[in-house]
Amino acid sequence: MQFTQQQKFELDAKMSQEHLDVLNIIKECKDDAITRKQIVAILGKDASYFRQLNDIINDLVVIFKEPIGSSSNKYKNGYFYCRTKNDFRIARQSLNSRVEKIKEREQVLSKLSK
């Protein structure tokens, strides 16, 4: 059986302490969701850590297959651990909304560059 580079990386990947810390913060959140700002504060970091936090959360979902969703609506604002079908629905809906907005920006920039 042949593996792609991504699959090989996923097989060899070990969760760092930073990954574990972020995962535990999100999993143990007592509210519906926790914001990046709150996670950064709990970790004792400053705003310059936001980009790294995004990368860590992406790793947790894509590489380590943790069901972490995010949303920015008034009912659920921030990151959350998906535990129910509704959590997964909200997370997918949020991602699809962002994808559509990014596509729209790309199309406008493409037209402007001609």
A tleap script that builds the chain and sets N, CA, C and O, in Angstrom:
source leaprc.protein.ff14SB
mol = sequence {
  NMET GLN PHE THR GLN GLN GLN LYS PHE GLU
  LEU ASP ALA LYS MET SER GLN GLU HIE LEU
  ASP VAL LEU ASN ILE ILE LYS GLU CYS LYS
  ASP ASP ALA ILE THR ARG LYS GLN ILE VAL
  ALA ILE LEU GLY LYS ASP ALA SER TYR PHE
  ARG GLN LEU ASN ASP ILE ILE ASN ASP LEU
  VAL VAL ILE PHE LYS GLU PRO ILE GLY SER
  SER SER ASN LYS TYR LYS ASN GLY TYR PHE
  TYR CYS ARG THR LYS ASN ASP PHE ARG ILE
  ALA ARG GLN SER LEU ASN SER ARG VAL GLU
  LYS ILE LYS GLU ARG GLU GLN VAL LEU SER
  LYS LEU SER CLYS
}
set mol.1.N position { 0.851 -1.185 0.000 }
set mol.1.CA position { 0.000 0.000 0.000 }
set mol.1.C position { 0.893 1.243 0.000 }
set mol.1.O position { 1.807 1.358 0.816 }
set mol.2.N position { 0.622 2.162 -0.913 }
set mol.2.CA position { 1.386 3.393 -1.035 }
set mol.2.C position { 0.684 4.522 -0.276 }
set mol.2.O position { -0.541 4.642 -0.311 }
set mol.3.N position { 1.481 5.345 0.410 }
set mol.3.CA position { 0.942 6.482 1.143 }
set mol.3.C position { 1.400 7.772 0.476 }
set mol.3.O position { 2.514 7.847 -0.042 }
set mol.4.N position { 0.536 8.795 0.490 }
set mol.4.CA position { 0.937 10.117 0.023 }
set mol.4.C position { 1.813 10.762 1.085 }
set mol.4.O position { 1.893 10.281 2.215 }
set mol.5.N position { 2.466 11.851 0.712 }
set mol.5.CA position { 3.300 12.578 1.680 }
set mol.5.C position { 2.472 13.010 2.895 }
set mol.5.O position { 2.926 12.890 4.033 }
set mol.6.N position { 1.253 13.514 2.650 }
set mol.6.CA position { 0.384 13.954 3.743 }
set mol.6.C position { 0.038 12.781 4.652 }
set mol.6.O position { 0.064 12.921 5.874 }
set mol.7.N position { -0.285 11.633 4.077 }
set mol.7.CA position { -0.620 10.456 4.879 }
set mol.7.C position { 0.576 10.006 5.705 }
set mol.7.O position { 0.422 9.619 6.864 }
set mol.8.N position { 1.770 10.055 5.115 }
set mol.8.CA position { 2.983 9.675 5.855 }
set mol.8.C position { 3.194 10.616 7.033 }
set mol.8.O position { 3.522 10.186 8.139 }
set mol.9.N position { 2.997 11.927 6.773 }
set mol.9.CA position { 3.160 12.907 7.848 }
set mol.9.C position { 2.158 12.640 8.962 }
set mol.9.O position { 2.502 12.703 10.143 }
set mol.10.N position { 0.912 12.341 8.583 }
set mol.10.CA position { -0.122 12.085 9.577 }
set mol.10.C position { 0.204 10.848 10.413 }
set mol.10.O position { -0.053 10.826 11.617 }
set mol.11.N position { 0.759 9.837 9.789 }
set mol.11.CA position { 1.122 8.618 10.518 }
set mol.11.C position { 2.266 8.872 11.496 }
set mol.11.O position { 2.302 8.301 12.586 }
set mol.12.N position { 3.201 9.735 11.096 }
set mol.12.CA position { 4.374 10.015 11.917 }
set mol.12.C position { 4.141 11.127 12.942 }
set mol.12.O position { 4.939 11.300 13.863 }
set mol.13.N position { 3.058 11.872 12.784 }
set mol.13.CA position { 2.818 13.050 13.613 }
set mol.13.C position { 2.575 12.671 15.071 }
set mol.13.O position { 1.871 11.711 15.384 }
set mol.14.N position { 3.173 13.448 15.930 }
set mol.14.CA position { 2.952 13.306 17.370 }
set mol.14.C position { 2.441 14.660 17.859 }
set mol.14.O position { 2.943 15.713 17.465 }
set mol.15.N position { 1.452 14.606 18.710 }
set mol.15.CA position { 0.875 15.841 19.209 }
set mol.15.C position { 1.835 16.508 20.184 }
set mol.15.O position { 2.268 15.898 21.161 }
set mol.16.N position { 2.161 17.761 19.909 }
set mol.16.CA position { 3.051 18.513 20.799 }
set mol.16.C position { 2.299 18.928 22.061 }
set mol.16.O position { 1.075 18.820 22.135 }
set mol.17.N position { 3.046 19.399 23.038 }
set mol.17.CA position { 2.407 19.894 24.258 }
set mol.17.C position { 1.511 21.084 23.956 }
set mol.17.O position { 0.453 21.238 24.567 }
set mol.18.N position { 1.931 21.932 23.010 }
set mol.18.CA position { 1.091 23.077 22.628 }
set mol.18.C position { -0.239 22.599 22.040 }
set mol.18.O position { -1.297 23.146 22.351 }
set mol.19.N position { -0.174 21.582 21.196 }
set mol.19.CA position { -1.400 21.020 20.629 }
set mol.19.C position { -2.303 20.480 21.750 }
set mol.19.O position { -3.506 20.739 21.774 }
set mol.20.N position { -1.709 19.743 22.652 }
set mol.20.CA position { -2.482 19.181 23.775 }
set mol.20.C position { -3.104 20.271 24.628 }
set mol.20.O position { -4.260 20.166 25.036 }
set mol.21.N position { -2.334 21.317 24.897 }
set mol.21.CA position { -2.846 22.424 25.719 }
set mol.21.C position { -4.065 23.066 25.065 }
set mol.21.O position { -5.086 23.289 25.715 }
set mol.22.N position { -3.947 23.361 23.768 }
set mol.22.CA position { -5.057 23.998 23.046 }
set mol.22.C position { -6.257 23.053 22.996 }
set mol.22.O position { -7.389 23.476 23.228 }
set mol.23.N position { -6.015 21.786 22.697 }
set mol.23.CA position { -7.100 20.809 22.646 }
set mol.23.C position { -7.823 20.726 23.988 }
set mol.23.O position { -9.054 20.727 24.028 }
set mol.24.N position { -7.088 20.657 25.063 }
set mol.24.CA position { -7.707 20.562 26.391 }
set mol.24.C position { -8.513 21.810 26.733 }
set mol.24.O position { -9.581 21.708 27.336 }
set mol.25.N position { -8.019 22.975 26.358 }
set mol.25.CA position { -8.757 24.221 26.618 }
set mol.25.C position { -10.098 24.185 25.882 }
set mol.25.O position { -11.135 24.517 26.456 }
set mol.26.N position { -10.073 23.785 24.625 }
set mol.26.CA position { -11.302 23.757 23.833 }
set mol.26.C position { -12.248 22.672 24.347 }
set mol.26.O position { -13.449 22.911 24.473 }
set mol.27.N position { -11.727 21.497 24.641 }
set mol.27.CA position { -12.577 20.386 25.110 }
set mol.27.C position { -13.206 20.681 26.461 }
set mol.27.O position { -14.339 20.274 26.719 }
set mol.28.N position { -12.480 21.389 27.332 }
set mol.28.CA position { -12.966 21.632 28.685 }
set mol.28.C position { -13.764 22.923 28.825 }
set mol.28.O position { -14.191 23.269 29.926 }
set mol.29.N position { -13.967 23.633 27.731 }
set mol.29.CA position { -14.713 24.886 27.763 }
set mol.29.C position { -16.135 24.620 28.256 }
set mol.29.O position { -16.846 23.794 27.683 }
set mol.30.N position { -16.544 25.304 29.297 }
set mol.30.CA position { -17.879 25.109 29.882 }
set mol.30.C position { -18.955 25.890 29.127 }
set mol.30.O position { -20.137 25.555 29.207 }
set mol.31.N position { -18.549 26.928 28.397 }
set mol.31.CA position { -19.504 27.699 27.608 }
set mol.31.C position { -19.722 26.996 26.271 }
set mol.31.O position { -19.152 25.935 26.022 }
set mol.32.N position { -20.533 27.580 25.430 }
set mol.32.CA position { -20.772 26.999 24.108 }
set mol.32.C position { -19.534 27.040 23.227 }
set mol.32.O position { -19.345 26.170 22.377 }
set mol.33.N position { -18.690 28.049 23.424 }
set mol.33.CA position { -17.500 28.212 22.595 }
set mol.33.C position { -16.505 29.106 23.318 }
set mol.33.O position { -16.850 29.805 24.271 }
set mol.34.N position { -15.262 29.070 22.846 }
set mol.34.CA position { -14.223 29.900 23.433 }
set mol.34.C position { -13.501 30.636 22.310 }
set mol.34.O position { -13.160 30.038 21.290 }
set mol.35.N position { -13.274 31.912 22.495 }
set mol.35.CA position { -12.659 32.731 21.448 }
set mol.35.C position { -11.142 32.551 21.417 }
set mol.35.O position { -10.533 32.067 22.372 }
set mol.36.N position { -10.554 32.954 20.293 }
set mol.36.CA position { -9.085 32.927 20.182 }
set mol.36.C position { -8.455 33.779 21.278 }
set mol.36.O position { -7.451 33.401 21.883 }
set mol.37.N position { -9.060 34.924 21.518 }
set mol.37.CA position { -8.531 35.839 22.531 }
set mol.37.C position { -8.508 35.175 23.910 }
set mol.37.O position { -7.544 35.330 24.660 }
set mol.38.N position { -9.563 34.443 24.237 }
set mol.38.CA position { -9.624 33.738 25.525 }
set mol.38.C position { -8.588 32.615 25.596 }
set mol.38.O position { -7.939 32.431 26.626 }
set mol.39.N position { -8.433 31.868 24.502 }
set mol.39.CA position { -7.438 30.789 24.484 }
set mol.39.C position { -6.044 31.358 24.672 }
set mol.39.O position { -5.252 30.837 25.458 }
set mol.40.N position { -5.750 32.422 23.953 }
set mol.40.CA position { -4.434 33.062 24.044 }
set mol.40.C position { -4.178 33.547 25.470 }
set mol.40.O position { -3.070 33.395 25.985 }
set mol.41.N position { -5.187 34.126 26.107 }
set mol.41.CA position { -5.042 34.602 27.488 }
set mol.41.C position { -4.776 33.440 28.443 }
set mol.41.O position { -3.915 33.545 29.316 }
set mol.42.N position { -5.501 32.342 28.287 }
set mol.42.CA position { -5.304 31.169 29.149 }
set mol.42.C position { -3.885 30.626 28.992 }
set mol.42.O position { -3.267 30.196 29.966 }
set mol.43.N position { -3.374 30.648 27.759 }
set mol.43.CA position { -2.020 30.155 27.495 }
set mol.43.C position { -0.940 31.145 27.934 }
set mol.43.O position { 0.245 30.810 27.950 }
set mol.44.N position { -1.349 32.360 28.287 }
set mol.44.CA position { -0.384 33.375 28.707 }
set mol.44.C position { 0.419 33.958 27.556 }
set mol.44.O position { 1.560 34.382 27.740 }
set mol.45.N position { -0.174 33.978 26.375 }
set mol.45.CA position { 0.491 34.511 25.179 }
set mol.45.C position { -0.108 35.864 24.843 }
set mol.45.O position { -1.068 36.307 25.473 }
set mol.46.N position { 0.479 36.524 23.832 }
set mol.46.CA position { -0.083 37.801 23.391 }
set mol.46.C position { -0.696 37.636 21.999 }
set mol.46.O position { -0.720 36.537 21.444 }
set mol.47.N position { -1.186 38.736 21.449 }
set mol.47.CA position { -1.910 38.697 20.175 }
set mol.47.C position { -1.053 38.180 19.018 }
set mol.47.O position { -1.593 37.716 18.013 }
set mol.48.N position { 0.254 38.253 19.145 }
set mol.48.CA position { 1.115 37.745 18.073 }
set mol.48.C position { 1.010 36.220 17.938 }
set mol.48.O position { 1.500 35.651 16.963 }
set mol.49.N position { 0.381 35.565 18.899 }
set mol.49.CA position { 0.224 34.109 18.894 }
set mol.49.C position { -0.995 33.654 18.080 }
set mol.49.O position { -1.167 32.458 17.844 }
set mol.50.N position { -1.838 34.596 17.651 }
set mol.50.CA position { -3.071 34.236 16.937 }
set mol.50.C position { -2.804 33.356 15.720 }
set mol.50.O position { -3.487 32.351 15.527 }
set mol.51.N position { -1.818 33.721 14.896 }
set mol.51.CA position { -1.527 32.956 13.676 }
set mol.51.C position { -1.090 31.537 14.033 }
set mol.51.O position { -1.532 30.570 13.412 }
set mol.52.N position { -0.228 31.418 15.025 }
set mol.52.CA position { 0.227 30.095 15.454 }
set mol.52.C position { -0.937 29.270 16.011 }
set mol.52.O position { -1.021 28.064 15.776 }
set mol.53.N position { -1.823 29.923 16.741 }
set mol.53.CA position { -2.999 29.238 17.270 }
set mol.53.C position { -3.867 28.701 16.133 }
set mol.53.O position { -4.361 27.576 16.207 }
set mol.54.N position { -4.054 29.499 15.085 }
set mol.54.CA position { -4.813 29.033 13.922 }
set mol.54.C position { -4.176 27.784 13.325 }
set mol.54.O position { -4.876 26.836 12.970 }
set mol.55.N position { -2.849 27.783 13.214 }
set mol.55.CA position { -2.136 26.628 12.659 }
set mol.55.C position { -2.297 25.402 13.551 }
set mol.55.O position { -2.484 24.292 13.053 }
set mol.56.N position { -2.227 25.595 14.850 }
set mol.56.CA position { -2.378 24.491 15.802 }
set mol.56.C position { -3.777 23.883 15.695 }
set mol.56.O position { -3.931 22.662 15.669 }
set mol.57.N position { -4.791 24.744 15.633 }
set mol.57.CA position { -6.161 24.249 15.530 }
set mol.57.C position { -6.363 23.522 14.200 }
set mol.57.O position { -7.034 22.492 14.150 }
set mol.58.N position { -5.787 24.053 13.136 }
set mol.58.CA position { -5.867 23.360 11.850 }
set mol.58.C position { -5.220 21.974 11.940 }
set mol.58.O position { -5.776 20.995 11.442 }
set mol.59.N position { -4.051 21.891 12.572 }
set mol.59.CA position { -3.386 20.590 12.772 }
set mol.59.C position { -4.273 19.639 13.566 }
set mol.59.O position { -4.388 18.459 13.234 }
set mol.60.N position { -4.897 20.161 14.612 }
set mol.60.CA position { -5.742 19.305 15.456 }
set mol.60.C position { -6.878 18.682 14.655 }
set mol.60.O position { -7.239 17.526 14.874 }
set mol.61.N position { -7.436 19.448 13.730 }
set mol.61.CA position { -8.548 18.930 12.923 }
set mol.61.C position { -8.029 18.051 11.781 }
set mol.61.O position { -8.469 16.913 11.619 }
set mol.62.N position { -7.101 18.580 10.998 }
set mol.62.CA position { -6.692 17.909 9.768 }
set mol.62.C position { -5.768 16.723 10.019 }
set mol.62.O position { -5.941 15.668 9.408 }
set mol.63.N position { -4.810 16.876 10.890 }
set mol.63.CA position { -3.825 15.808 11.120 }
set mol.63.C position { -4.281 14.845 12.207 }
set mol.63.O position { -4.212 13.627 12.041 }
set mol.64.N position { -4.746 15.403 13.320 }
set mol.64.CA position { -5.082 14.566 14.472 }
set mol.64.C position { -6.562 14.188 14.548 }
set mol.64.O position { -6.989 13.478 15.459 }
set mol.65.N position { -7.340 14.679 13.568 }
set mol.65.CA position { -8.760 14.299 13.434 }
set mol.65.C position { -9.604 14.609 14.668 }
set mol.65.O position { -10.504 13.844 15.016 }
set mol.66.N position { -9.315 15.724 15.324 }
set mol.66.CA position { -10.124 16.170 16.457 }
set mol.66.C position { -11.295 16.997 15.920 }
set mol.66.O position { -11.086 17.857 15.064 }
set mol.67.N position { -12.508 16.765 16.394 }
set mol.67.CA position { -13.686 17.449 15.861 }
set mol.67.C position { -13.879 18.846 16.457 }
set mol.67.O position { -14.771 19.081 17.273 }
set mol.68.N position { -13.021 19.752 16.025 }
set mol.68.CA position { -13.099 21.133 16.518 }
set mol.68.C position { -13.772 21.992 15.458 }
set mol.68.O position { -13.347 22.025 14.303 }
set mol.69.N position { -14.811 22.675 15.862 }
set mol.69.CA position { -15.513 23.577 14.964 }
set mol.69.C position { -15.345 25.007 15.429 }
set mol.69.O position { -14.833 25.273 16.516 }
set mol.70.N position { -15.782 25.911 14.590 }
set mol.70.CA position { -15.777 27.318 14.990 }
set mol.70.C position { -16.988 27.990 14.372 }
set mol.70.O position { -17.533 27.540 13.364 }
set mol.71.N position { -17.385 29.062 14.994 }
set mol.71.CA position { -18.533 29.807 14.518 }
set mol.71.C position { -18.406 31.237 15.015 }
set mol.71.O position { -17.755 31.514 16.022 }
set mol.72.N position { -19.043 32.131 14.283 }
set mol.72.CA position { -19.026 33.522 14.727 }
set mol.72.C position { -20.438 34.107 14.730 }
set mol.72.O position { -20.655 35.264 14.369 }
set mol.73.N position { -21.383 33.276 15.146 }
set mol.73.CA position { -22.737 33.825 15.258 }
set mol.73.C position { -23.029 34.168 16.719 }
set mol.73.O position { -22.230 33.872 17.607 }
set mol.74.N position { -24.176 34.790 16.954 }
set mol.74.CA position { -24.461 35.270 18.308 }
set mol.74.C position { -24.739 34.142 19.294 }
set mol.74.O position { -24.677 34.359 20.504 }
set mol.75.N position { -25.044 32.947 18.805 }
set mol.75.CA position { -25.338 31.825 19.695 }
set mol.75.C position { -24.098 31.019 20.061 }
set mol.75.O position { -24.016 30.444 21.146 }
set mol.76.N position { -23.152 30.984 19.160 }
set mol.76.CA position { -21.940 30.197 19.374 }
set mol.76.C position { -20.808 30.964 18.708 }
set mol.76.O position { -20.689 30.961 17.483 }
set mol.77.N position { -19.975 31.623 19.513 }
set mol.77.CA position { -18.919 32.470 18.976 }
set mol.77.C position { -17.565 31.974 19.468 }
set mol.77.O position { -17.238 32.114 20.647 }
set mol.78.N position { -16.786 31.400 18.571 }
set mol.78.CA position { -15.463 30.920 18.917 }
set mol.78.C position { -15.289 29.468 18.513 }
set mol.78.O position { -16.011 28.953 17.660 }
set mol.79.N position { -14.319 28.817 19.139 }
set mol.79.CA position { -14.036 27.410 18.876 }
set mol.79.C position { -14.799 26.533 19.858 }
set mol.79.O position { -15.033 26.921 21.003 }
set mol.80.N position { -15.181 25.355 19.400 }
set mol.80.CA position { -15.894 24.422 20.263 }
set mol.80.C position { -15.590 23.000 19.823 }
set mol.80.O position { -15.242 22.746 18.669 }
set mol.81.N position { -15.727 22.090 20.756 }
set mol.81.CA position { -15.528 20.672 20.473 }
set mol.81.C position { -16.859 20.105 20.027 }
set mol.81.O position { -17.839 20.168 20.770 }
set mol.82.N position { -16.911 19.551 18.824 }
set mol.82.CA position { -18.167 19.023 18.275 }
set mol.82.C position { -18.544 17.731 18.987 }
set mol.82.O position { -17.828 16.731 18.921 }
set mol.83.N position { -19.667 17.773 19.660 }
set mol.83.CA position { -20.161 16.606 20.395 }
set mol.83.C position { -21.500 16.103 19.873 }
set mol.83.O position { -21.877 14.956 20.114 }
set mol.84.N position { -22.210 16.961 19.161 }
set mol.84.CA position { -23.545 16.592 18.669 }
set mol.84.C position { -23.614 16.822 17.155 }
set mol.84.O position { -22.756 17.483 16.570 }
set mol.85.N position { -24.651 16.262 16.545 }
set mol.85.CA position { -24.853 16.489 15.105 }
set mol.85.C position { -25.038 17.977 14.833 }
set mol.85.O position { -24.587 18.478 13.803 }
set mol.86.N position { -25.693 18.684 15.738 }
set mol.86.CA position { -25.895 20.112 15.562 }
set mol.86.C position { -24.564 20.866 15.604 }
set mol.86.O position { -24.365 21.806 14.835 }
set mol.87.N position { -23.652 20.465 16.494 }
set mol.87.CA position { -22.320 21.084 16.534 }
set mol.87.C position { -21.617 20.937 15.188 }
set mol.87.O position { -21.045 21.895 14.668 }
set mol.88.N position { -21.665 19.720 14.629 }
set mol.88.CA position { -21.028 19.475 13.335 }
set mol.88.C position { -21.699 20.311 12.239 }
set mol.88.O position { -21.023 20.841 11.357 }
set mol.89.N position { -23.019 20.425 12.298 }
set mol.89.CA position { -23.754 21.221 11.309 }
set mol.89.C position { -23.332 22.679 11.373 }
set mol.89.O position { -23.094 23.303 10.338 }
set mol.90.N position { -23.235 23.225 12.577 }
set mol.90.CA position { -22.831 24.619 12.752 }
set mol.90.C position { -21.402 24.823 12.245 }
set mol.90.O position { -21.116 25.816 11.576 }
set mol.91.N position { -20.512 23.892 12.562 }
set mol.91.CA position { -19.116 24.011 12.137 }
set mol.91.C position { -19.005 23.974 10.615 }
set mol.91.O position { -18.286 24.781 10.026 }
set mol.92.N position { -19.712 23.042 9.978 }
set mol.92.CA position { -19.656 22.947 8.512 }
set mol.92.C position { -20.274 24.183 7.862 }
set mol.92.O position { -19.753 24.695 6.871 }
set mol.93.N position { -21.380 24.656 8.421 }
set mol.93.CA position { -22.055 25.838 7.883 }
set mol.93.C position { -21.126 27.054 7.942 }
set mol.93.O position { -21.068 27.845 7.001 }
set mol.94.N position { -20.412 27.191 9.038 }
set mol.94.CA position { -19.478 28.302 9.193 }
set mol.94.C position { -18.346 28.219 8.163 }
set mol.94.O position { -17.978 29.224 7.556 }
set mol.95.N position { -17.805 27.027 7.975 }
set mol.95.CA position { -16.740 26.842 6.984 }
set mol.95.C position { -17.245 27.141 5.575 }
set mol.95.O position { -16.572 27.828 4.806 }
set mol.96.N position { -18.413 26.635 5.238 }
set mol.96.CA position { -18.967 26.870 3.901 }
set mol.96.C position { -19.191 28.354 3.644 }
set mol.96.O position { -18.966 28.831 2.532 }
set mol.97.N position { -19.628 29.081 4.653 }
set mol.97.CA position { -19.835 30.519 4.526 }
set mol.97.C position { -18.516 31.229 4.221 }
set mol.97.O position { -18.457 32.115 3.368 }
set mol.98.N position { -17.464 30.828 4.927 }
set mol.98.CA position { -16.142 31.438 4.690 }
set mol.98.C position { -15.614 31.103 3.302 }
set mol.98.O position { -15.030 31.955 2.631 }
set mol.99.N position { -15.820 29.864 2.875 }
set mol.99.CA position { -15.370 29.452 1.539 }
set mol.99.C position { -16.047 30.311 0.477 }
set mol.99.O position { -15.391 30.767 -0.460 }
set mol.100.N position { -17.344 30.536 0.611 }
set mol.100.CA position { -18.083 31.349 -0.362 }
set mol.100.C position { -17.547 32.779 -0.409 }
set mol.100.O position { -17.386 33.348 -1.488 }
set mol.101.N position { -17.275 33.354 0.753 }
set mol.101.CA position { -16.758 34.722 0.797 }
set mol.101.C position { -15.365 34.803 0.173 }
set mol.101.O position { -15.053 35.777 -0.513 }
set mol.102.N position { -14.538 33.807 0.399 }
set mol.102.CA position { -13.191 33.778 -0.182 }
set mol.102.C position { -13.283 33.623 -1.700 }
set mol.102.O position { -12.546 34.282 -2.433 }
set mol.103.N position { -14.177 32.762 -2.176 }
set mol.103.CA position { -14.379 32.596 -3.625 }
set mol.103.C position { -14.780 33.920 -4.256 }
set mol.103.O position { -14.278 34.292 -5.316 }
set mol.104.N position { -15.686 34.624 -3.596 }
set mol.104.CA position { -16.157 35.906 -4.110 }
set mol.104.C position { -15.002 36.901 -4.221 }
set mol.104.O position { -14.874 37.585 -5.237 }
set mol.105.N position { -14.169 36.990 -3.200 }
set mol.105.CA position { -13.006 37.891 -3.230 }
set mol.105.C position { -12.050 37.508 -4.344 }
set mol.105.O position { -11.528 38.369 -5.052 }
set mol.106.N position { -11.820 36.191 -4.496 }
set mol.106.CA position { -10.899 35.721 -5.523 }
set mol.106.C position { -11.413 36.097 -6.899 }
set mol.106.O position { -10.634 36.521 -7.753 }
set mol.107.N position { -12.720 35.950 -7.130 }
set mol.107.CA position { -13.299 36.285 -8.431 }
set mol.107.C position { -13.159 37.772 -8.740 }
set mol.107.O position { -12.846 38.138 -9.872 }
set mol.108.N position { -13.384 38.618 -7.764 }
set mol.108.CA position { -13.244 40.060 -7.955 }
set mol.108.C position { -11.786 40.401 -8.268 }
set mol.108.O position { -11.514 41.155 -9.202 }
set mol.109.N position { -10.849 39.851 -7.494 }
set mol.109.CA position { -9.431 40.121 -7.746 }
set mol.109.C position { -8.990 39.614 -9.109 }
set mol.109.O position { -8.178 40.248 -9.782 }
set mol.110.N position { -9.525 38.476 -9.511 }
set mol.110.CA position { -9.202 37.920 -10.821 }
set mol.110.C position { -9.672 38.866 -11.930 }
set mol.110.O position { -8.941 39.116 -12.889 }
set mol.111.N position { -10.878 39.384 -11.797 }
set mol.111.CA position { -11.415 40.323 -12.791 }
set mol.111.C position { -10.608 41.624 -12.807 }
set mol.111.O position { -10.336 42.180 -13.871 }
set mol.112.N position { -10.229 42.101 -11.623 }
set mol.112.CA position { -9.486 43.361 -11.538 }
set mol.112.C position { -8.082 43.246 -12.119 }
set mol.112.O position { -7.516 44.241 -12.572 }
set mol.113.N position { -7.523 42.055 -12.110 }
set mol.113.CA position { -6.145 41.884 -12.578 }
set mol.113.C position { -6.041 41.804 -14.091 }
set mol.113.O position { -4.937 41.812 -14.637 }
set mol.114.N position { -7.174 41.727 -14.775 }
set mol.114.CA position { -7.165 41.619 -16.259 }
set mol.114.C position { -7.062 42.945 -16.931 }
set mol.114.O position { -7.043 43.016 -18.159 }
savepdb mol mol.pdb
quit
